[in-house]
Amino acid sequence: MMGKIHEQMNFETQQKFQDAFIDIMAVDGIQGVTVRALASATGLNRGTFYLHYTDKFDLMTQIQNRLLSGLQDCLDNIEPLDGLGYIKIGKPYPAIIQMFTYFGQESTAFKVLLGPTGDPAFSQKVKTLYKETILQKLLLRISQQSNEHTDRHEIKQFNNYFLSFIVSAIFGVIEEWLANDTQETPEEMGIVQLNIIQMIRSQLIRL
C-alpha cells in the first residue's frame, strides 16, 4: 500500500515539473527554463527536481519520450488496408480519430515542443515515428504490388520521396490543427483527413 502511495506521489511530482516546463518553454523557450524557475513554478525545491532529473534537458527528453510512446501506441493500431476500406465507404477511420484524440489530450505539450519556442529535433522524431510505423506498412503493401521486373533502385528512390511527401502532408494537418487550438473535434479532423486522402486519390486516378 505504501509503495503505491509513494509511486503516486512521484508521478504527481513529475507531472508538476513537466507541466511547469511546458508553461515556461511556451513563453521563453528552452533558454528560459531553469531549475530555479521550475522550483518556483511548482512550489517544490531544487533537491526534489534532482531526485527525478539530471537537468532540464533530461526533463525535456522524458516529456518527449512520454509523448512519443503514446503516439506509438496510436500508430500501432493503424493498418493501411483497413483505412482504405473506410475511405471507400466514405467514413473516417476510427484509428485515425484515436490518433487525433491523443494529440488533443496532449495538445499543449505538442504545440509547444513543435512550435517556434520548442525543440526542432522533436519534429523530426515525430516524423521518423510515422515513417517507421504506418508508412512502412503502406510501403510494404506497395512493394508487394510492384512489378518484379521494376528496377529496385527506382523503387527505393520512389519510396524515400513518397514517404517524405506523405509524412509532410499528415504532419501539416496536425500542426495546423494544433496551431488553431484544436478547435475541431477528433471526429471532424478524421473527416478532414478523409477528404484530403480522397482528393489525392482522385487526382492520381486522373493521371
N, C-alpha and C positions, 0 to 999 in steps of 0.2 A: 504493500500500500504506500509506504513512504517513498519507494522507488518511483512509483507513478507520479506522486506529487512532485518529486524532485524533477522528473522529466518534464512535467507540465510547466514548472517554474522556469526551467531552462528554455523551453520553447517560447514562452511568453517574453522572456528577456531578449532572446534572439530576434523575435518579431518586432519588439520595440526598437532595437538597433537598426534592423532592416528598414522599417518604416521611416525612421529618422534620417537614415542615409539617403533614401529616395527623395524625401522632402527637401533636404539641404541641396542635394545634387540638382534638383529641378530648378533651383534659383541660382546657385553659384557654381555648378559644375563640380567635377571631382576635386579641383583645387580648393574649393570651399569646404570640403568635408575634412574635418579634423576630429581626433579622438575627443578633444575638449568640447567641440561643438556637439558631437554625438552624446556625450555625457550630459551636457546642459539640456539638450532637447529631450532626452529620455528621463532625466532625473536620477540616472544611475551614475556610479563613479567609474573612473578610468580603469581601476582594478577589475571591475566586473566585465568591462569590454575585453580586456586582455585574457580573461578566462575563456572567452569564446573565439576570439580572432587575434591573429598576429599583428595585423594593421588594417587600414581602411581598404586596401586592395584585396586582402583576404576576404573581408566582408563583402565587397562587390562581387568577387568570384563566387562566393557561396550563394548570393542572391541570384546571379546569372545561372548557376548550376541548378538551383531550385526551379527557376522558370523554364529552363531547357528540358529538365526532367519531366515536368508537367506537360510541356508541348510534345515531347517524345511519346508520352502515353496517348495523347490525342492522335498523333500522326500514325501510330501503330495500328489504329483502328480503321484507317482509311485504305480501302482497296480500290484501285483504279477501275477494275471491271464492274464492281458494284456501283461506283459513282457514275459510270457511263449508262448503267441501267436506269438510274434515276433521271439522268439527263434526257433519255429517250421518252420517259413518261412526263417530263416537264415538272419534276418536283425536286426541291433542294435535297441534297444528300445528307441524312442525319449525322453522319460522322463529321461533315464539314460544319454543321450547326454546332456540334460539340466543340470543334476547334475554335470557332468564334466565341462561344460561351466562355471558354477558358481565357482567351485573350481579353474578354470583357471583365472577367473576375480579377485579372491581374493587369488591368489597363494602365493604372498609374505607373507601376514599375516598368512595364514595357514601353510606355510612352516616353518616360524619362530616359531610360537606357538607350532607346533608339533615336531619341531626339537630339537637337543641336547641343545640349549640355551633357549628353550621355557619352557612352563608350563606343566609338566607331567599330571596334573589334566585335562587339556584341551582335551588330547587324550581320556580320559575316558568319558568326556562329549559328545564327538562326537560319540563314540561307543554306549553310552547309548541312544543317539538320534536315531541311526539306529535301535537298539533293540526295541524301543518304537514306531516306525513308521512302515516301510515296513516289517520288520521281524516279528512283531506281526501279521500283516495281513497275512503273509505267514503261520505262526504257526496256526492261526485260520483256514485256509484252510486245513492244515494237520490234525488238530484235528477233523474237520468235516468228514474227510475221514477215520479216525481211527475206528477200530472195537470197538463197545461199550463195549465189554467184555474185552478189553485190560486193564491191571492194570493201574489205574490212576497215581500211584506213578511212574511207569515206563515211562508213557507218559511225566509227568512233568520233570523227570530226563533227558529223551532224549531231550526234548525241550530246557532245560537250556544249555546242551552241544552243541546242534545243533546251537543255537543262537550264542554261543561263536565262533564256527567254522566258520559260515558264516560271522559274523562281522569281524573276523580276516582276512578272505580271501578278502572281499571287501576293508577293510581298508588298507591291504597290497598293493593292486594295486594302491590305491590313493596315499599312501605315496611314493611309488616307482616313480610314475609319477611326483609328486611334487619335489622329490629329483633330478630327471632328468630335472628340469626346464620346465616341461610341453611341452617337445619337440613335442610330438604327439598332433594332434588336438583332440577336444572332440569327433568328429565323429570316429576317429581312435581308441580312447580309448573305445568307445562304442562297436566296433568290437572286441577289445581285450577281454573285459569282456564277450561278447557273446561267443567267442571261449573258454574261461575258463569255463563258465557255461555248454557249450555243452560237453566239455571234462569230467567234473564231472558227468554229466548225463549219458554219455556213460559208464563210469566206474561203476556207480551204477546199470545200467541195466544188466551188466555182472555178478553182484553178485548173 
